[in-house]
Amino acid sequence: MPSIYDLKPAFQGLLRPLVKGLARSGVTANQVTVAAMALSLGSGALIALFGSDPVWLLLLPGVLFLRMALNAIDGMLAREHDQKTPLGAVLNELGDVISDAGLYLPLALVPGFSPVLVVLLVLLATLSEMTGVLNQALGGSRRYDGPMGKSDRAFVVGALGLALGMGFSGAGWLNNVLGIVVLLLAWTVANRARHGLAEQAP
């Protein structure tokens, strides 16, 4: 199933000169991972406090793009600059789940967003990442199957934040979009489980 994740190699190519500079400066993958998590939690707190004013939702596209860049950077530092550690693997997986929850859950407090759909989005996003890691724990590959992986949901939520922050009314369509994202996340969980089980089959 196509996913924005498929664009990751090209994105990494653009970031590689920056990554080399960071490595030379002594920046570690774990530091970048923690910075991405702090960025998400801090931005989520601002949205929780001030999200009744839609202009604060303009944080979402910029923060989500920067977070995707930081996630790519920490992986490249780990793989290409000999910084892989067990702690880094734990931080990488937990950081994504914590960052998603910290950035997306505050939307339940923003007028116009269905709290039930926001909570379902976060729950299914967490399940999708757990399902991807579970196959790796069983000796297979880390599953990144779509159609609603980490990059895809970041794109959708960022686009929603941009539209609402620029003054577009969410009435009549906002929660329809969230509902579609929830359904696609459920499909993603099923895809990752199915492909993981197929990989484990003798």
C-alpha positions in Angstrom: 0.0 0.0 0.0 1.6 3.4 -1.0 2.7 5.6 1.8 4.6 8.9 2.3 7.1 6.7 4.0 8.2 5.6 0.5 9.7 9.1 0.0 12.0 8.6 3.0 15.2 7.7 1.0 14.9 10.9 -1.1 14.3 13.0 2.1 17.3 11.4 3.7 19.4 12.3 0.8 18.6 16.0 1.2 19.4 15.8 4.9 22.7 13.8 4.6 25.0 16.9 4.5 23.4 18.3 7.6 23.7 14.9 9.3 27.4 14.7 8.6 27.9 18.2 10.0 26.0 17.3 13.2 28.0 14.1 13.6 31.3 16.1 13.3 30.0 18.5 15.9 29.4 15.7 18.4 25.6 15.7 18.2 24.2 12.2 19.0 21.2 10.3 17.7 19.8 10.0 21.2 20.0 13.8 21.7 18.1 14.4 18.5 15.4 11.8 19.5 14.9 13.5 22.8 14.7 16.9 21.1 12.0 15.7 18.8 10.0 14.4 21.7 10.4 17.6 23.7 9.3 19.6 20.6 6.1 17.6 20.3 5.3 17.7 24.0 5.9 21.4 24.2 3.9 22.2 21.2 1.1 20.0 22.4 1.0 21.8 25.7 0.7 25.1 23.9 -2.2 23.8 21.8 -3.9 22.5 24.9 -3.6 25.9 26.6 -4.4 28.2 23.7 -6.0 26.0 21.0 -9.3 27.7 21.3 -7.7 30.3 19.1 -7.3 28.5 15.7 -4.1 30.4 14.9 -2.2 28.2 17.3 -3.0 25.2 15.1 -0.5 26.7 12.6 2.1 25.2 14.9 1.1 21.7 13.6 2.5 21.7 10.0 5.8 23.3 11.0 6.3 21.1 14.1 5.3 17.9 12.3 7.7 18.6 9.4 10.5 19.4 11.8 9.8 16.3 13.8 9.9 14.2 10.6 13.2 15.7 9.8 14.6 15.0 13.3 13.3 11.4 13.1 15.2 10.9 9.9 18.3 12.6 11.3 18.5 10.5 14.4 18.2 7.3 12.3 20.9 8.4 10.0 23.2 9.3 12.8 22.6 5.9 14.4 23.1 3.9 11.2 25.7 5.9 9.2 27.8 7.2 12.1 28.1 4.2 14.3 25.7 5.4 17.1 23.4 2.5 17.4 22.7 1.5 21.0 20.0 -0.4 22.8 18.9 2.8 24.6 18.6 4.5 21.2 16.3 1.7 19.9 14.1 2.1 23.0 14.1 5.9 22.8 13.3 5.8 19.1 10.2 3.6 19.4 8.9 5.1 22.7 9.7 8.6 21.5 7.4 8.3 18.4 4.5 7.0 20.5 5.0 9.6 23.3 5.4 12.4 20.7 2.2 11.4 18.8 0.2 11.3 22.1 1.6 14.6 23.3 0.9 16.4 20.1 -2.4 14.9 19.0 -4.3 14.3 22.3 -4.5 18.1 23.0 -6.6 18.4 19.8 -9.4 16.8 21.8 -9.6 20.1 23.7 -9.8 22.2 20.6 -13.3 23.3 19.5 -14.6 21.4 16.5 -12.5 18.2 17.0 -14.4 15.1 18.2 -12.6 14.0 21.4 -13.6 10.4 20.7 -12.1 10.4 17.3 -8.9 12.1 18.5 -8.5 9.5 21.2 -9.1 6.7 18.7 -6.5 8.2 16.4 -3.9 8.2 19.1 -4.8 4.7 20.3 -4.7 3.2 16.8 -1.5 5.1 16.0 0.1 3.5 19.1 -1.2 0.1 18.1 0.2 0.5 14.6 3.7 1.2 15.9 3.4 -1.7 18.4 2.4 -4.0 15.7 5.3 -2.9 13.6 7.8 -3.5 16.4 6.2 -6.8 17.4 7.2 -8.5 14.2 10.8 -7.3 14.7 10.7 -8.8 18.3 9.7 -12.1 16.7 12.8 -12.1 14.5 11.3 -10.4 11.4 11.6 -6.9 10.0 10.2 -3.7 11.5 7.0 -3.3 9.6 6.2 0.2 8.1 3.2 -0.8 6.0 0.6 1.8 5.2 -1.8 3.3 4.3 -1.6 5.5 7.5 1.9 5.3 8.8 3.6 7.9 10.9 4.5 10.2 8.0 1.0 9.9 6.5 -0.8 10.9 9.7 1.6 13.7 10.2 0.8 15.0 6.8 -2.9 14.8 7.4 -2.9 16.4 10.8 -0.4 19.1 9.6 -2.8 19.9 6.7 -5.7 20.1 9.1 -3.8 22.5 11.3 -2.8 24.7 8.3 -6.4 24.9 7.0 -8.0 25.6 10.4 -5.2 28.0 11.4 -5.7 30.0 8.2 -9.4 30.5 9.1 -11.2 27.7 7.2 -14.2 26.4 9.1 -14.0 22.7 10.0 -17.8 22.4 10.2 -19.1 19.6 8.1 -15.8 18.0 7.1 -13.2 18.0 10.0 -14.5 15.0 11.8 -15.2 13.2 8.6 -11.5 13.5 7.8 -10.6 12.3 11.3 -13.0 9.3 10.9 -11.3 8.4 7.6 -7.9 8.6 9.3 -9.1 6.3 12.1 -10.4 3.7 9.6 -7.1 3.9 7.6 -5.2 3.4 10.9 -7.2 0.3 11.7 -6.3 -0.9 8.2 -2.7 -0.1 8.8 -2.7 -2.2 12.0 -4.2 -5.1 10.1 -1.7 -4.7 7.2 1.3 -4.8 9.5 0.0 -7.8 11.4 -0.9 -9.7 8.2 2.4 -9.0 6.5 4.3 -9.7 9.7 2.7 -13.1 10.1 3.3 -13.9 6.4 7.0 -13.1 7.1 7.1 -15.4 10.0 5.4 -18.3 8.1 7.8 -21.2 7.4 
